[in-house]
């Protein structure tokens, strides 16, 4: 699905030097590489504050902690996403309210958000799934109307751009009150271990977030609030500093690969290729097809038997997961259920060659030609 070794080989000298310099300095935790990376990430995103942390799940948890939400407060989010988005809500004693997604973009349905709001609703977590933004302009209008916080789950769409109706453009993760991302190795901007970050333009929130990541400290050994131990280590920060200037190049490579898949696969009637919305670019963290007429599982088996990597993201909507049966969706999530039975993701990475793609495409064509 990804070729991290091939990507490393192209930047090996810079990566090895960056790692060596950290080891030689012995500044492994909260060292200067972390500060430099945070500053460079803020500049790239066009935002005032970037605070690095241990991983993307921690970033979401820390964001909700920083907002001062109380047990029982409701948080609206997507039913069709990775479990981390909802896991942290439940972990903090908040109530996840799962709503359906749009069948075209896989992102949260703004009409369903509005219908799900109650007096207990305090926040919305839109997920920018697979590499393109949710409809943030409408989500922010709803949030302003009902005085709600917005935490963007940007783990899969760093580098994507959102265009507002007035023509202004912002990077994914910089529109809500707090943005969160993951630097898991397979991400468009991935480190060589775990890592994450939070973004905000709010000075007070930035101060609180930074404190929470470091045991609630603003001054050493003065614990002003309950915090966690979630810090990006210096080696990972140094690696990310090498890769950050290449992020747009990486995203463009993924986009070009996706367009080739689209060109070659759109002729197959039983497939729906990814749709790009009018308001967001797409950085294709995943390239995800919909397979019609109940043929997804058979196609997956055919690809598996042919030695073609493929994955189903995600086979079970969150409202059907055993861990979340106690939390009822406000509305029936029919689209999420449908997608869980139709989606399949193909290999997508920066080193993907036309030859490799043609192997995947030929295997898919052979499946449908022999049906």
N, C-alpha and C positions, 0 to 999 in steps of 0.2 A: 504493500500500500504506500510505503514511503521509502526513500533511499537516503537515509541520513549519512551513510558512509560516503556515498558519491558526493553529496553536498560538502561534507567535511574535507574530502580530498582536494577540492578546489580552493579552499581557504586554510589548508592545513598549516602553512607557515605562520600565518597571523594568529590562528587559534593556539598553536603550540607556544608561541611567544607570549601570548596573553596569559596563558595558564602558568607558564614558567615565572613570569614577572610577579604574579600573585604569590606563588609558593616562595619565591626568593624574598619577597617583602614580609612574609608571615602575617600579613593583615587579612586574615581569613573571614572574619565576621565584622560587618559594618565598617569595612575598609573604604579607602578612597575610590576604588573601582565602582562600588555601589552608588556613591554620591554622584560620580561622573555619569554613570548610566542613567540614573534618575533624571539628571539635568538634560541629558541628550534625548531621552524619551519624551520629556515635557516639550522640548523644542520641536521634535518631530510631530507630536500630536497637536501642537499649538495650544497647550493648556498650562496653567500656572504650576500645578503640583502633580508629580508622579511619586508614589511611595511604593517601593518594592516590598515584596513579602515572600513567604515560603512556597506558595502554590496558588493556583486559581481558585480552589475551593476556599482556602483561607481568605482570599481577597473578598469573596462574596460574604463570608461570615463577618469579617472585620467591618465591611461596609454597613451591614445591618446593625452591628454593635455600635458603630459611630453615630448612627441616627437616633439612638436612644429609644428604640421601640420597646414596648412592654409585652410580657407574655399575654397571648390571646389576640394581639393585634393581627390583622389580616394583611397578607402580602399576595398580590395577584401576579401570577406568572404563567408561562406556557406549559401545557400538558405534554408537549412533544419536544423534549430536550434531554440532555444528560442529567442524571440524578443529582449532581452536585448543586444545581440551581435551587432545587427544592429541599434538599437534604439540610442545608444550613438554616433554612427557615424553620423547619421542624426542630432542629437541634437547639435553637435559641428559645423554644417555647412559643414561637409565633405560629399563626395558622396559615398554611399555604392554601391559596384558592387557585385551582388549576382551571384554565380556560383554553378553548380550542384555538387552532392556528389556521392560517390561510392555506388553501390547497396548492396555490401557485408558488409562494415563496417559502412555505414551511414556518414562517414567523407568526408571532402572536396576532390574533385577530382583534383589531382595536374596537370593533363593535361589541365583541364579547367582554372586553375589559369594562366598558361603560356599564353593561348590564350586570356585571359582577360586583360593582361597588356597593358597599354598605357603610353604615356609620363606624364600623370597626376597621375599615380599610385604611391603611396608613402608607402603603408603598406599592409600587409596580416594579417588577423585574422583567423588562423585555430582553429576550435572548436573540442575538444576531446570529442565527443558526446557519451553519455551513459556509459563511463568508460574506453575507450581505445583511444590511441593517434592517431592523424592523421599522415600521412607519413612525419614526420618532417625532415628527412634527405634530401628528395627531395625538400621540401618547403624551407629549408635553402639554398640549392644550387641555387634555383630560386631567392631567396632574395639577395644572394651575387652577382649573375649575373646582377641583375637589380638595385642593391643598394637600397633595400627596407627594411623597418622595419618589424619585425614579433612580434605580440602580441598574445600569446597563451591564448585562453579562456579555462581554466582548471577547470571550475566550477563543472564539472561532473567526473573528472578523477584524483583527487588528490590521490597519492599513486601508480598510474600506473607507469610502467617503460618502457622506449624506448631503444631498442637495435640497435645500428648503424651497418653498414656493416663491420666495423673493429672490432666488438665485444664489443666496449665500450657501457656503459649503463648510461643513465641519467633519472632522475625522470621527469614525465610530468610537464610542467610549467617552466622548467629550461633551455630549449633549445633555445627559441627565445630571443629577446632583452629584453622583459618583459613578465612575466607570470601573470595571474590573476586567482583568485579563489573566491568561495563563501562559506560561512559557514552557509547557510540557514539550518534550523534544519534537513531537510530530507537528506542532503548531507552525503557522507561517513564520513566526518569530519564536524559535524554540531554543532552549538551552540544552545542556547535556546532563540534565537531572530534573529536579523540580524547581519551579519558580513561578512567581506571579507579581501582579502590581495593581494598584488602585490609582485613579486619576480624579482630580477635582479642581475647580476654579475657586472654591470656597476656602479661604484662609483658615477659618476656625475648624472646618471639617478636616482639613489637611493636618492640622496640629493634633486633633484627636486621633485620627487614623494612625499617624506616625507613632503616637504614644501607645495605642493598643497593640501594634505589631511588636512592641518591645516591653512587654509585661506592664503596660500602663504607666510607663515612666516618661516624663518630660525632662526631669533632672535625675541624674543617676541615684538610684536607691530611694527616690521619692516617688511613690506609687499613687498617682492621683485618681486612677480608675482601674477597674478590672480589665486586664489585657490578656494577651496570649504571647507565645514565643513563635513568631513567624517572620523570619528574616531571610532575605535573599543572600546567599553566601557570595563572597568576593570572586571566587572562580567563575561561578555562573554569570555574575555581572560582567566580568571581563569577556567572557564568550559572547554575551549578548551585545556588548559594545562593538565587537567585530561584525556581528550579523545585522545590527540595526541599520547601518547605511545601505545594506543590500536588500532590505525588506521590500521596497517597491519593485526592485528587479525580480525578487522571488514571487511576489504577487502577480506581476505581469507574465511570468513564465507559466504560472498556474492558469491564468486567464486564457492565454494562448492555447494551452493544452485543452482546456475546457471547450473552447470554440471549435477545436478540431474534432473532439468527441461529438459536439452538437452537430457539426456538419455531416459527420459520417453516420450518426445514429438517428437523426431526426426523420430519416426516410422509413424507419421501422414503425409501423402503425401502433404496435402494442407497447411502445415506449413513449414516455413523456420526458423530454430533456429538461434541464434546469431553466427556469425563467428568471430573468434579471429585471428587477423593478425599475420604474422610471426615476425613483428618488435615491437609489443607492448603487454604487459600484459593487462588484462582486469579486472577492479575492480567493474564492474557491478553496477554502480549507478542505472541504469535501466536494467531490463531484457526484451528485446523487440523482439517480434516475427513478422514475416511477414505472413499474411494470404492471400492465393492465391484465384483467381477466384471470387473476389468480395464478399467474405463472412465475411470480417472483422466486418462490422457493425452488422450483425446478430449474430456473435460470441460475440461481446461486449454486445449486448442486453441479450443474453443467460446468460452470466456471471453476468451481473447486476441483472437479475431476480433471479439468484441463490444465490445472496448475496456475490458474489466473487468480491473483488475490482480489478479494471483494469482501465487503462488510455490510451489515444491516445496522444502520443508525437511524432509528432505534426500534427493536423488535416488540417492545411492550410500552404503551403510553404510561405515564407516571400514575395516572389515577387507577390503573389496573395492577400496579406493583404492590406486592404484599405489604411492604413497609408503609404505604400511603392509603390503604383501604379505609382507614379511619377518617381521612379527609375527603369530603365529598366535593366533586366539581359542581360549580354553580349551574352549568349547562352541560348537556351531554356532549362529549367531545368526539363527535362522529368523524371529523376530518383526521384527528390524531389516530383514531383506531384504523381508519382506512390507510393512512400513510404507513403505519407500522406493518401493514400487510403488503405494501407495494414497493417501498423504497429499497434501493440497493446502491451502494457507493463503490465506484471503481477506483483503481490506482490513480493518485493525484499527488504530485510532488514536483519540486523544482528541477529535478534531473530527468523527468519523464521524456523519453525520445519518441519520435514518430514511429519508429520500428516497434517499440514496446506498445504504444497505443494501438498500432495496427494488429498486433497479436491479440489484444483485448477485443478490439472491434470485430475481427474475423471470428473469434470464438462466439461472440454474441450473435453475429449474423448466422453462423452455422446452427445455433440453437433454434432460431426462429425459422430458418429455411427447412429445418427437419421436423418441425411440429406438424 
